[in-house]
Amino acid sequence: MSQWKQVQQLEMRLLEQVDYLYDDNFPMDIRQGLAGWIESQDWDSAVNDESMASVLFTNLQTQLEKVRLQEQNFLQRHNMKIIQQQLQRKYTTNPTGMARVISTCLREERRILATTCTQEQGALEQSLQNSVAFERQKNMDNRVSIIRNSVQLMDQAVKNIEDMQDDFDFCYKTLQSRGERRVEDLDSWKGTLNIHVFDFSESADRTSEMIKQGITRLQEMLNRLDFKRKEILSKMDVVIKEIDDLMTSQLQPELQDWKRRQQIAAIGGPLLTGLEQLQSWFTLTAQSLFQIKRQLDKLGELVVKVTYESDPIPLQKPQMEERVKYLIYHLIKRTRRLRGPAARRPGGSYSVHGCERGLMVWLGCSSFVVEKQPCMPTHPQKPLIIKTGVQFTTKVRLLVKLPEVDYQLKVKTTFDKYESVLIQFSINYRQFFILTNNTKVMDIEDYSNGCLSVEFRHLQLKEKKYSNGTKGNEGLLSVTEELHSLSFEACFTVQGLAVDLETCSLPLVVISNVSQLPGGWASVMWYNLLTDEPRNLGFFGNPPRASWSQLSEVLSWQFSTFAGRGLNKEQLDMLGEKLLGQHASCGDYQVSWSKFAKENIPGKPFSFWMWLDSILELIKKHLLPVWNENFIMGFVSKEMERALLKDREPGTFLLRFSESHLGGITFTWVEHSDSGDVKFNSVEPYTKNRLSALPFADIIRDYKVISNGGVPENPLKSDASSTPRSCPSPEPPMTPGEFDMLSEHLCFDIDTVSFHAPRSPGVYPEQRGPRATEATTSPPQWPPNELFVLRPVLSAHRRPLLARKKYCSQCSRSAPDAEGTDFPTGSETSYLCPPEGA
């Protein structure tokens, strides 16, 4: 089954994560229409090979054209044509950019699929969490909907008040125009109506019944108008309080939850979703507030025409307007302050310890967010690390969609905007400035429900130098422990309100050499795992500890992100034992930052993280097929290795990562002597230098040793990671006819593949005949009834290899495998053994 078909069978929660991967940079229509072709190409290699990327881009256009011409639906054909044109504009001069986008999408799909297999959380706990999240979202939708309906009803109520006031005004002026009423007759309602607005004639006849009825009617109309004014103001007050409570109790926590999930996603956690839903809530809430503001303005206009003593509008309107403005400001923008001990002391000084705990803390719920954290395109899986002189990208988004501010927002970026505060606290951080253009205008994105956003794609940093030629970082922290920030500012005016926007990225690590990348990534992981403060730049002045249960989950994420498959419980237990020793069984054991990333492993010249990161790099570049097929047991100590192998069949081997070398893999196999003694044989670890020349699967397949001066043979017979102690029966044989049918559907040339003999549990067929040391005196005797067997073995291309045997039509003996021997198709039954002595 293709990867795309597996993706389509995922549950809705995971499909939402997949949906987030695709936008106008790589539309899902292409993924759907060219699923098989896309998955068969090597996009990872094309990322670093421009010529290969150009070829793939040309082939992609050709494939799209074929799909478009075969499409019967006219509208779909039109859409495909638009997509082709967009791709040509985007990637004709940058084919590696296309390869990088597709490579990332495929990798993230694999990671999402892997979570369905490796997630160790109980099904009940998952269902409870999903149920809680669903109920919370449903409740939020209901509250926002109720508020919107209430505001719409208030609109109608204000319109009704305006109509009532027009009726009152008409009747009042009609009565005044008759000139039949005297001033003294108005004494009975002087207390409610402001007489100076209208002036009646003193010559009115007080005995006129018609005049009395008119006065009574006006009084009734005024009473109803007063009641409706009080009623609408009371409803407004209720809705404003409801919006205030919604923002405080739900909207702000939802935004903070999204930001926290963004931190987790940045270090390899579950894919980030939910921003579209947040934008909908923010937009509807903002629209409600602006609508209430317009209603209050309308009530103010009505007061100019008709007012009276104890009129509720002049008494309550100013206070309501201030509350609405306050909510609008806190919905769209943010406020900031120095936190706790970092506040100014009496006498004008600041607390250095307060700065170390957290320079700036952002309060309120800001609709101006960093949608994509700063990241170098060359390292898309390691965001928040920036190398000087290398371009990086980032994207900000305004969650409030208002037509009045479209195409008016200009965003400016600033690096380390509050560096003066750092200098005040005598923190000797390096200083940087942005080389390229740091200002862009926000635009509307059609594919994201029309939100305003802007993506900076070509930012670069350069380090400042002091007048004496030196640089910063003369303090106690290392370069990779320095944290910096990228700020974004904008300003706009809507309905008479000037709003200043500001937000910032998560803390960044700035490096000047690629060798600092592992240390920088360790800092990014540690920070985002242990704090949700977005701007605690002094975090590593006194970094907190992490529990092993927290840390082990993050480490498993690294393997699922970079290698396609996370770590199982046994592998995590092995890592815990290496890092914590006797405390490994305690999930709540606290691990210090120094022990994880700075202190060397006892007896080794490297730290635990440097050792683990080198293994990740080795897997990513040289061992992906073998790792993803679960052939590598991995993190096994020598003692555990011997315990696992001692009771296995001779030739059983185990693949594990070296404990003494950075980025090394080795294997050990077991042998049994005639006297029953167990012997373990290991090889020198293979590092990236050796694996660059020869794939590891080929090394395993072609490994030979000479035993007692005999013929070289491969001692590796059975992989301990995939062979259970109680082995199942061998696969049933396949007939030559079945083999011909199968070979037509294989994706590789059978003559270019190395073949292996089939095996019984733990033993190859060669071992059932004479021993290898006797091969010089008599040829091995092959079982007469074995046919073609299809079985998986280690392969650099992650494909099944075939055990090919040829049999004599007279004696039924099978021919030994020999390199260079070529049997034509269909010659199985016509093969004859060579004459004796040939």
Secondary structure, 3 states (H helix, E strand, C coil): CCHHHHHHCCCHHHHHHHHHHCCCCCCHHHHHHCHHHHHCCCHHHHCCCHHHHHHHHHHHHHHHHHHHHHCCCHHHHHHHHHHHHHHHHHHCCCHHHHHHHHHHHHHHHHHHHHHHHHCCCCHHHHHHHHHHHHHHHHHHHHHHHHHHHHHHHHHHHHHHHHHHHHHHHHHHHHHHHCCCCCHHHHHHHCCCCCHHHCCCCCCCCCCCHHHHHHHHHHHHHHHHHHHHHHHHHHHHHHHHHHHHHHHHHHHHHHHHHHHHHHHHHHCCCCCCCCHHHHHHHHHHHHHHHHHHHHHHHHHHHHHHHCCCCCCHHHHHHHHHHHHHHHHHHHHHCCEEECCHHHCCCCCCCCCHHHHHHCCCEEECCCCEEEEEEEECCCCCCCCCEEECCCCEEEEEEECCCCHHHCCCCEEEEEECCCHHHHHHCCCCCCCEEECCCCEEECEEEHHHCCEEEEEEEEECEEECCCCCCCCCCCCCCCHHHCCECEEEEEEEEECCEEEEEEEECCCEEEECCHHHHHHHHHHHHHHHHHCCCCCCCCHHHCCCCEEHHHHHHHHHHHHHHHHCCCCCHHHHHHHHHHHHHHHCCCCCCEECHHHHHHCECCCCCCEHHHHHHHHHHHHHHHHHHHHHCCCCCECCCHHHHHHHHCCCCCCEEEEEECCCCCCEEEEEEEEECCCCCEEEEECCCEEHHHHCCCCHHHHHHHCCECCCCCCCECCCCEECCCCCCCCCCCCCCECHHHHHHHHCCCCCCHHHCCCCCCCECCECHHHHCCCHHHCCCCCCCCCCCCCEEEECCCCCCCCCEEECCEECCCCCCEECCCCCCCCCCCCCCCCCCCCCCC
